Amino acid sequence: MTAILVVDDDGPLRRALRTSLRARGFDVLEASSGEEALVVAADRTPNLVVLDLGLPGIDGMETLARLRSFMSAPVVVLTVRERQADKVAALDAGADDYVMKPFDMEELLARIRAALRRSPDAATGPSVIESGDVEIDLVRRQIRRAGEPVRLTKTELALLECLVTHAGKLLTHDFLLRRVWGPGYGSESHYLRVYVAQLRRKLGDDSASPRLILTEPGIGYRWIGQETA
């Protein structure tokens, strides 16, 4: 059974999450502090962690950093902190998603399912991804649109592969720049604007009504293309 560790000092909220998650077949572990969360995670090895940032003792950011030192399971942050800087910091520290309180339970559950699908422990995904009329062959590194080859530069292809292989996950500017351009980059977000615009044009995506690449203003990008085959 898939185990989810819920880390929050709000007892009623933990109970509500426990009820909803168990009703959907998950095994639920609980912790009310960062220290307790680390002990439970080390002992039980959960498949996913739902983590509040405002914890007593060591806070959520420190807890996240310590979790990442020994586990790779997805972490979905659930918090009242709404500053963009907090969201970027959590994502850069290794969080897989960021959900604001108050939240819609069905949306949170959908994000949990998506994070579990992207987990390294999940079954290996397809080598060919189709979304609408776009076909991406990750093995042959070939792209087609409406059956016709799409010519991408080396950098465009690297950026597309990074987005597609982290489908659904919000990737920050810093993450994308360092992954695609190298460790010496991190603040050149204008590079991303140019290359994302080029990808959208070549793939037939519309920034005003995206079906493939979603912009998270001031933070990063998310691949939202849905597999059709």
Backbone bond lengths (Angstrom), bond angles and torsions (degrees), N, CA, C in turn:
res aa  C-N    CA-C-N  psi(-1)  N-CA   C-N-CA  omega(-1)  CA-C   N-CA-C  phi
1 M - - - 1.468 - - 1.528 109.51 -
2 T 1.331 116.19 137.22 1.459 121.09 178.85 1.523 110.33 -68.68
3 A 1.331 115.97 125.77 1.467 121.14 -176.63 1.522 110.29 -103.21
4 I 1.323 116.36 131.63 1.461 122.80 178.12 1.523 109.01 -119.57
5 L 1.311 115.83 127.05 1.461 121.72 177.55 1.526 109.05 -95.74
6 V 1.332 116.87 119.25 1.462 122.82 178.25 1.523 108.04 -100.60
7 V 1.335 116.28 118.96 1.464 121.57 -177.62 1.522 109.05 -114.60
8 D 1.316 116.66 107.01 1.469 121.39 -178.36 1.523 107.96 -162.68
9 D 1.331 116.63 141.15 1.459 119.27 179.49 1.526 112.62 -87.47
10 D 1.336 116.78 1.15 1.459 122.23 177.59 1.529 108.59 -90.60
11 G 1.334 116.88 103.21 1.459 121.77 -176.32 1.526 114.09 -58.83
12 P 1.345 119.26 -49.34 1.466 120.09 178.75 1.525 112.96 -59.16
13 L 1.338 116.93 -37.50 1.464 119.60 178.34 1.525 110.64 -66.37
14 R 1.327 116.77 -42.09 1.462 119.22 177.71 1.524 110.78 -60.40
15 R 1.328 116.87 -40.95 1.463 119.93 179.68 1.520 111.45 -64.44
16 A 1.340 116.49 -40.44 1.467 120.22 178.92 1.526 110.67 -64.22
17 L 1.332 116.23 -42.55 1.463 119.71 178.13 1.524 110.78 -66.31
18 R 1.328 116.47 -40.85 1.462 120.48 179.50 1.525 110.44 -59.56
19 T 1.329 116.73 -44.71 1.461 120.74 -179.41 1.527 111.57 -63.24
20 S 1.342 116.88 -45.88 1.464 120.63 -177.88 1.521 111.88 -68.10
21 L 1.324 117.04 -41.18 1.461 120.35 -178.37 1.532 111.22 -69.90
22 R 1.333 116.98 -42.60 1.467 119.43 179.44 1.524 111.16 -65.30
23 A 1.334 116.54 -33.75 1.462 119.98 178.75 1.521 111.35 -64.85
24 R 1.327 116.28 -20.63 1.459 120.96 179.39 1.523 112.69 -104.00
25 G 1.319 115.95 14.88 1.454 120.69 171.36 1.507 116.38 90.12
26 F 1.346 118.29 10.68 1.460 120.71 179.03 1.531 110.70 -90.87
27 D 1.319 115.43 148.85 1.458 121.44 169.23 1.525 106.54 -87.28
28 V 1.324 118.15 130.29 1.465 121.26 -173.97 1.522 111.10 -112.87
29 L 1.332 115.15 125.95 1.458 123.00 172.44 1.523 107.19 -107.43
30 E 1.321 117.79 154.21 1.460 120.01 -176.02 1.523 111.52 -135.37
31 A 1.338 114.40 149.77 1.465 121.60 173.97 1.522 107.56 -149.87
32 S 1.332 116.67 141.11 1.464 120.80 -178.13 1.524 112.57 -104.88
33 S 1.327 116.69 1.45 1.472 120.45 179.24 1.523 109.29 -150.06
34 G 1.325 115.68 164.07 1.451 119.55 178.32 1.515 112.56 -63.81
35 E 1.323 116.11 -40.82 1.459 120.12 -179.87 1.533 111.05 -61.40
36 E 1.325 115.60 -43.88 1.460 119.83 179.47 1.527 110.38 -66.04
37 A 1.314 116.10 -38.69 1.469 120.39 -179.80 1.524 111.24 -60.50
38 L 1.322 116.96 -41.09 1.466 120.40 -179.31 1.524 111.12 -65.08
39 V 1.315 116.26 -39.30 1.468 120.24 179.33 1.533 110.08 -66.24
40 V 1.337 116.54 -46.84 1.464 120.59 -179.10 1.525 110.71 -63.94
41 A 1.334 116.69 -43.01 1.462 120.49 -178.89 1.524 111.19 -63.40
42 A 1.324 116.87 -41.19 1.461 120.30 -179.89 1.516 111.54 -69.12
43 D 1.327 115.91 -33.39 1.465 120.37 -175.96 1.527 112.71 -84.02
44 R 1.340 116.96 -37.60 1.466 120.57 -171.33 1.527 114.21 -108.42
45 T 1.327 118.79 -14.85 1.472 124.07 179.07 1.534 111.51 50.06
46 P 1.318 118.22 70.08 1.471 120.65 -179.80 1.531 111.49 -67.10
47 N 1.327 115.53 158.85 1.463 121.26 178.22 1.519 112.06 -82.60
48 L 1.338 116.71 -19.56 1.470 121.75 179.31 1.524 108.44 -159.54
49 V 1.332 115.54 151.06 1.465 121.47 178.38 1.525 109.39 -123.07
50 V 1.325 116.80 130.26 1.463 122.34 169.77 1.524 105.79 -102.04
51 L 1.330 117.21 117.58 1.467 121.29 -166.73 1.522 112.81 -124.98
52 D 1.326 116.07 123.83 1.462 122.09 170.99 1.523 108.52 -81.27
53 L 1.329 117.08 147.54 1.464 119.77 178.80 1.524 112.39 -90.03
54 G 1.336 117.16 -27.45 1.467 120.54 -177.55 1.511 111.96 -91.37
55 L 1.321 116.46 73.00 1.462 121.05 -176.73 1.531 111.11 -103.99
56 P 1.326 117.39 152.26 1.466 119.66 173.22 1.524 109.61 -71.72
57 G 1.315 117.18 156.32 1.472 119.51 -177.60 1.511 109.80 72.93
58 I 1.318 117.49 -132.38 1.467 119.01 176.39 1.521 108.05 -70.45
59 D 1.332 116.71 133.60 1.461 119.31 -174.48 1.526 111.57 -78.00
60 G 1.329 114.82 178.41 1.450 120.04 -175.46 1.515 114.41 -62.80
61 M 1.329 118.12 -36.31 1.455 120.64 -179.66 1.526 111.00 -66.06
62 E 1.318 116.80 -42.19 1.459 120.48 177.42 1.534 110.07 -67.13
63 T 1.325 115.74 -39.40 1.466 119.32 177.00 1.517 110.69 -61.61
64 L 1.327 116.86 -43.11 1.462 121.46 178.68 1.527 110.57 -60.45
65 A 1.321 116.65 -45.42 1.466 120.04 -179.99 1.524 111.17 -61.27
66 R 1.321 117.25 -41.45 1.473 120.32 -179.87 1.527 111.49 -70.91
67 L 1.331 117.23 -37.11 1.465 119.82 175.96 1.522 110.49 -60.78
68 R 1.308 116.11 -42.79 1.461 120.55 -177.91 1.529 112.28 -67.78
69 S 1.314 117.58 -15.65 1.466 119.87 179.71 1.521 111.87 -74.91
70 F 1.361 117.16 -17.39 1.467 117.62 -177.66 1.528 114.04 -139.60
71 M 1.331 118.58 -0.03 1.462 119.03 179.00 1.523 111.19 -143.09
72 S 1.334 116.11 150.79 1.463 121.45 -178.49 1.521 112.73 -113.29
73 A 1.333 117.49 3.35 1.457 120.63 -179.33 1.528 110.44 -60.18
74 P 1.329 117.49 148.52 1.469 120.21 180.00 1.522 112.27 -59.41
75 V 1.334 115.40 146.11 1.465 121.82 176.17 1.524 107.99 -124.91
76 V 1.329 116.31 120.73 1.465 121.98 175.55 1.521 107.30 -105.25
77 V 1.325 116.49 114.84 1.463 121.22 179.18 1.524 108.88 -78.43
78 L 1.333 116.48 133.68 1.463 123.26 178.44 1.522 106.74 -128.03
79 T 1.334 117.46 109.01 1.457 119.50 -167.80 1.527 112.26 -151.96
80 V 1.348 114.96 161.93 1.468 120.30 173.79 1.521 111.11 -88.09
81 R 1.320 117.45 -9.44 1.464 120.29 -177.21 1.520 109.83 -70.30
82 E 1.332 115.39 118.43 1.459 119.84 -173.93 1.523 113.93 -108.65
83 R 1.326 117.77 -1.97 1.462 118.88 179.81 1.529 110.69 -66.70
84 Q 1.306 115.20 138.41 1.455 120.28 178.30 1.522 111.13 -58.70
85 A 1.336 116.68 -36.66 1.464 120.68 -179.34 1.527 111.09 -62.12
86 D 1.340 117.49 -36.58 1.460 120.78 178.31 1.519 110.92 -67.35
87 K 1.343 115.56 -41.45 1.462 119.64 179.55 1.520 110.85 -63.66
88 V 1.324 117.12 -46.75 1.464 120.91 -179.60 1.527 110.28 -62.07
89 A 1.338 116.71 -43.71 1.463 120.44 -179.44 1.519 111.48 -61.12
90 A 1.333 116.93 -42.34 1.465 120.38 -179.35 1.525 111.29 -66.69
91 L 1.328 116.96 -42.58 1.467 120.29 179.78 1.522 110.93 -66.20
92 D 1.323 116.87 -41.45 1.461 120.28 178.37 1.523 111.64 -67.27
93 A 1.342 116.73 -27.48 1.466 120.55 -179.87 1.524 112.42 -80.18
94 G 1.339 116.50 -7.23 1.455 118.81 175.41 1.511 116.33 122.10
95 A 1.348 117.68 2.32 1.463 119.32 175.67 1.528 109.61 -67.88
96 D 1.318 116.17 146.77 1.462 120.78 -179.99 1.522 112.72 -93.36
97 D 1.308 117.12 -23.01 1.461 121.15 177.36 1.515 108.48 -158.84
98 Y 1.342 115.70 165.68 1.461 121.71 -173.95 1.517 107.83 -140.10
99 V 1.332 117.15 116.09 1.459 122.36 -176.88 1.523 108.88 -119.48
100 M 1.343 115.74 132.76 1.456 120.63 -178.29 1.524 111.78 -89.45
101 K 1.344 115.09 143.13 1.461 121.34 169.51 1.533 108.29 -91.30
102 P 1.332 119.58 144.20 1.469 126.62 -6.48 1.525 110.04 -68.76
103 F 1.326 116.35 153.61 1.449 120.58 -172.89 1.519 111.09 -132.43
104 D 1.309 115.18 161.24 1.457 121.24 174.55 1.522 108.04 -90.18
105 M 1.322 117.13 125.30 1.462 120.58 -174.74 1.532 111.98 -59.90
106 E 1.319 117.20 -41.24 1.459 119.64 -178.41 1.527 111.26 -65.51
107 E 1.333 116.70 -36.21 1.465 119.23 177.65 1.527 110.18 -66.94
108 L 1.328 117.02 -43.52 1.460 119.90 178.61 1.523 110.35 -60.00
109 L 1.328 117.01 -44.72 1.463 120.52 179.78 1.532 110.84 -62.20
110 A 1.324 117.10 -38.38 1.461 120.43 178.23 1.528 110.80 -64.71
111 R 1.330 116.17 -39.78 1.470 119.72 178.78 1.530 110.66 -68.18
112 I 1.319 117.13 -36.03 1.464 120.70 177.14 1.529 109.74 -63.49
113 R 1.332 116.30 -46.30 1.468 119.51 179.26 1.520 111.16 -61.38
114 A 1.334 116.71 -41.13 1.464 120.40 179.69 1.524 110.90 -64.31
115 A 1.332 117.07 -42.04 1.464 120.72 179.65 1.524 110.85 -64.55
116 L 1.319 117.11 -38.19 1.463 120.55 178.36 1.523 111.09 -66.52
117 R 1.334 117.15 -36.39 1.465 119.75 178.58 1.519 111.18 -65.83
118 R 1.335 116.48 -31.20 1.467 120.34 -178.99 1.521 112.40 -85.03
119 S 1.315 117.40 -8.02 1.452 121.16 -175.52 1.525 111.39 -63.62
120 P 1.353 117.26 143.22 1.465 120.45 176.38 1.523 113.10 -57.87
121 D 1.345 117.09 -23.32 1.457 120.81 179.23 1.516 112.87 -79.88
122 A 1.363 115.87 -11.83 1.456 119.06 179.84 1.516 109.91 -74.77
123 A 1.309 115.88 166.58 1.458 120.24 179.36 1.514 110.00 -60.65
124 T 1.342 116.94 147.44 1.452 121.87 179.85 1.519 110.02 -60.40
125 G 1.323 117.12 132.72 1.451 121.75 -177.71 1.518 111.77 -78.21
126 P 1.323 116.83 172.19 1.454 121.25 -178.29 1.517 111.77 -69.06
127 S 1.334 116.13 149.65 1.462 120.09 177.49 1.516 111.34 -81.81
128 V 1.343 116.51 -21.07 1.457 121.28 177.05 1.522 108.00 -116.15
129 I 1.325 115.98 123.13 1.461 121.92 -178.21 1.519 108.49 -113.43
130 E 1.315 116.67 129.31 1.452 121.86 178.26 1.516 109.39 -117.99
131 S 1.322 116.69 132.08 1.453 122.68 176.70 1.519 107.43 -138.17
132 G 1.321 115.64 106.69 1.458 118.50 -174.32 1.512 110.07 64.02
133 D 1.320 116.49 -126.76 1.472 120.20 179.96 1.526 112.42 -94.89
134 V 1.340 117.10 8.72 1.470 121.30 -179.49 1.528 109.67 -100.61
135 E 1.330 116.14 129.78 1.465 122.68 177.90 1.516 109.18 -121.47
136 I 1.335 116.18 126.00 1.460 121.78 -177.58 1.520 108.50 -119.40
137 D 1.333 116.50 113.84 1.461 122.43 178.32 1.522 107.36 -97.75
138 L 1.337 116.85 103.97 1.458 121.32 -174.94 1.524 112.75 -72.24
139 V 1.333 117.68 -25.97 1.454 120.41 -179.90 1.531 110.66 -77.73
140 R 1.324 116.03 -51.30 1.471 120.42 -179.23 1.518 112.53 -82.02
141 R 1.335 115.94 -10.40 1.466 122.61 -179.34 1.527 109.99 57.55
142 Q 1.321 114.52 47.74 1.458 122.22 179.33 1.519 109.82 -120.14
143 I 1.326 116.16 139.59 1.452 122.45 -179.05 1.525 108.75 -121.80
144 R 1.328 115.41 135.26 1.456 120.28 175.89 1.532 109.66 -129.95
145 R 1.319 113.86 146.96 1.463 120.50 175.28 1.522 107.65 -131.30
146 A 1.318 115.37 120.59 1.463 121.16 -175.49 1.527 111.14 54.23
147 G 1.329 115.50 36.17 1.454 120.74 177.39 1.511 115.27 84.50
148 E 1.325 117.67 -8.08 1.462 121.82 -178.22 1.528 110.56 -101.75
149 P 1.355 116.92 139.87 1.468 119.51 179.74 1.526 112.00 -60.87
150 V 1.325 115.90 141.77 1.464 122.22 175.58 1.520 107.44 -111.17
151 R 1.307 116.56 122.65 1.462 120.84 -179.13 1.523 109.49 -88.11
152 L 1.338 115.21 118.35 1.456 121.02 177.98 1.521 109.41 -115.80
153 T 1.314 116.12 147.05 1.460 119.56 172.69 1.524 108.38 -72.06
154 K 1.321 116.41 167.40 1.460 120.86 179.26 1.523 111.20 -58.23
155 T 1.320 117.09 -40.41 1.459 121.04 -178.75 1.520 111.10 -71.63
156 E 1.333 116.92 -41.16 1.463 119.95 177.26 1.526 111.18 -60.47
157 L 1.322 116.00 -41.58 1.466 120.38 -179.71 1.523 110.84 -66.37
158 A 1.332 117.19 -41.83 1.464 120.67 178.96 1.528 110.93 -63.00
159 L 1.326 116.52 -39.85 1.462 120.81 178.97 1.527 110.37 -67.00
160 L 1.331 117.08 -43.70 1.466 120.60 178.98 1.523 111.19 -62.70
161 E 1.331 117.52 -44.17 1.466 121.20 179.02 1.521 111.04 -60.38
162 C 1.332 116.54 -40.45 1.463 120.60 179.97 1.527 110.41 -63.97
163 L 1.321 117.22 -43.54 1.459 121.34 179.28 1.526 111.31 -64.83
164 V 1.338 116.12 -47.55 1.463 121.02 -174.67 1.528 111.83 -66.84
165 T 1.334 116.37 -40.69 1.467 119.27 -178.09 1.531 112.61 -74.83
166 H 1.332 116.99 -7.83 1.472 121.44 173.06 1.530 108.85 -118.84
167 A 1.326 116.56 37.55 1.469 121.93 -174.01 1.521 112.23 -50.80
168 G 1.325 114.91 131.78 1.457 121.32 178.19 1.510 114.04 87.01
169 K 1.322 117.45 -17.89 1.463 121.01 -176.73 1.526 110.41 -89.85
170 L 1.321 116.41 137.38 1.454 121.52 176.74 1.526 108.94 -76.13
171 L 1.333 116.39 115.47 1.460 122.27 -179.27 1.524 108.77 -103.12
172 T 1.309 117.10 122.47 1.461 120.83 -177.07 1.525 111.08 -73.49
173 H 1.335 114.94 161.10 1.463 120.42 176.25 1.529 110.35 -54.24
174 D 1.326 115.70 -45.78 1.460 120.11 -177.43 1.530 110.99 -60.79
175 F 1.324 117.40 -45.38 1.460 121.71 -179.76 1.522 110.87 -60.24
176 L 1.323 117.40 -48.60 1.464 121.42 -177.45 1.521 112.01 -65.56
177 L 1.315 116.15 -42.34 1.468 119.44 -179.50 1.526 111.01 -63.42
178 R 1.317 116.97 -44.92 1.468 120.09 -179.00 1.525 111.22 -69.88
179 R 1.333 117.23 -36.21 1.459 120.17 -178.79 1.537 111.77 -72.46
180 V 1.328 117.23 -40.03 1.468 120.89 -174.66 1.533 112.05 -91.28
181 W 1.331 117.09 -44.80 1.461 119.90 -176.18 1.525 113.69 -95.11
182 G 1.341 117.19 -23.81 1.447 119.10 177.82 1.511 112.95 123.98
183 P 1.343 117.12 166.52 1.465 121.79 -175.28 1.522 114.53 -65.12
184 G 1.317 117.56 -16.73 1.465 119.89 179.62 1.512 113.20 -79.58
185 Y 1.339 116.94 -3.42 1.455 121.10 -177.78 1.529 109.29 -110.07
186 G 1.330 115.51 160.62 1.454 118.88 179.67 1.510 113.06 174.59
187 S 1.323 116.87 -22.97 1.462 120.07 -177.33 1.528 113.14 -117.08
188 E 1.324 116.94 1.37 1.462 120.71 -176.18 1.523 110.81 -89.29
189 S 1.339 116.75 60.66 1.466 120.37 -174.61 1.523 112.21 -64.70
190 H 1.352 117.14 -18.91 1.466 118.77 178.41 1.523 110.99 -66.81
191 Y 1.345 117.60 -27.02 1.458 120.31 174.16 1.528 109.90 -58.23
192 L 1.320 115.00 -46.21 1.458 120.32 -177.62 1.520 111.60 -64.16
193 R 1.307 117.27 -42.63 1.470 119.59 179.81 1.517 110.72 -57.58
194 V 1.335 115.82 -43.24 1.467 120.30 -179.02 1.526 110.96 -65.61
195 Y 1.328 116.57 -48.44 1.465 120.01 -175.00 1.523 112.69 -72.97
196 V 1.323 117.46 -35.01 1.464 119.39 175.87 1.525 109.74 -65.71
197 A 1.331 116.66 -40.01 1.468 119.95 177.38 1.529 110.59 -61.62
198 Q 1.339 117.42 -39.88 1.466 120.85 178.62 1.525 111.17 -65.82
199 L 1.354 116.39 -42.07 1.461 119.60 177.79 1.526 110.86 -61.83
200 R 1.314 116.42 -45.01 1.455 119.62 -179.81 1.526 111.41 -59.84
201 R 1.312 116.49 -42.72 1.469 120.10 -179.60 1.522 110.63 -62.91
202 K 1.337 117.15 -44.40 1.457 120.81 -177.13 1.526 112.82 -72.35
203 L 1.340 116.81 -29.34 1.459 120.63 -178.35 1.525 113.01 -95.16
204 G 1.324 116.45 -3.02 1.460 119.73 178.96 1.512 113.51 76.39
205 D 1.316 116.98 29.92 1.458 121.33 179.40 1.525 109.48 -96.15
206 D 1.321 116.43 153.24 1.461 122.06 -177.46 1.526 109.07 -120.70
207 S 1.325 116.95 119.94 1.462 120.29 -178.04 1.528 112.32 -62.42
208 A 1.346 117.06 -27.95 1.458 120.61 -179.34 1.529 111.71 -76.00
209 S 1.320 116.38 -27.67 1.464 121.72 178.78 1.524 108.14 -143.20
210 P 1.338 116.40 70.70 1.470 120.23 -171.06 1.517 113.62 -70.19
211 R 1.334 116.16 143.97 1.460 122.06 173.23 1.524 110.85 -122.08
212 L 1.351 116.60 -7.77 1.457 120.93 -179.44 1.527 111.93 -122.15
213 I 1.327 117.15 -56.16 1.468 121.72 -174.84 1.527 109.26 -118.07
214 L 1.326 115.39 118.56 1.463 121.19 179.65 1.521 109.81 -100.80
215 T 1.321 116.43 131.57 1.465 121.62 175.64 1.522 109.95 -88.53
216 E 1.334 115.79 128.56 1.462 121.54 170.89 1.524 105.40 -102.94
217 P 1.347 118.27 98.24 1.468 122.14 -169.74 1.531 113.70 -49.10
218 G 1.326 114.76 127.18 1.457 121.09 176.70 1.507 115.17 76.20
219 I 1.352 117.65 -1.84 1.464 120.34 -175.48 1.523 111.98 -121.37
220 G 1.331 117.30 -55.20 1.457 118.76 -177.23 1.510 112.04 172.79
221 Y 1.337 115.85 -149.26 1.468 121.98 -175.57 1.522 109.70 -137.62
222 R 1.345 114.19 157.67 1.454 121.32 -178.76 1.526 108.83 -139.01
223 W 1.339 117.74 130.92 1.461 121.10 175.20 1.521 108.07 -81.90
224 I 1.340 116.16 120.71 1.457 120.89 -176.20 1.517 111.74 -116.27
225 G 1.342 117.23 4.22 1.458 120.40 179.41 1.512 111.14 -58.06
226 Q 1.305 117.15 134.59 1.451 121.96 -178.97 1.523 109.88 -98.37
227 E 1.345 115.80 135.17 1.462 119.71 177.38 1.524 109.47 -67.04
228 T 1.322 115.50 135.85 1.462 120.75 179.10 1.512 111.76 -114.05
229 A 1.327 116.92 -0.51 1.469 119.86 179.96 1.521 108.52 -154.30
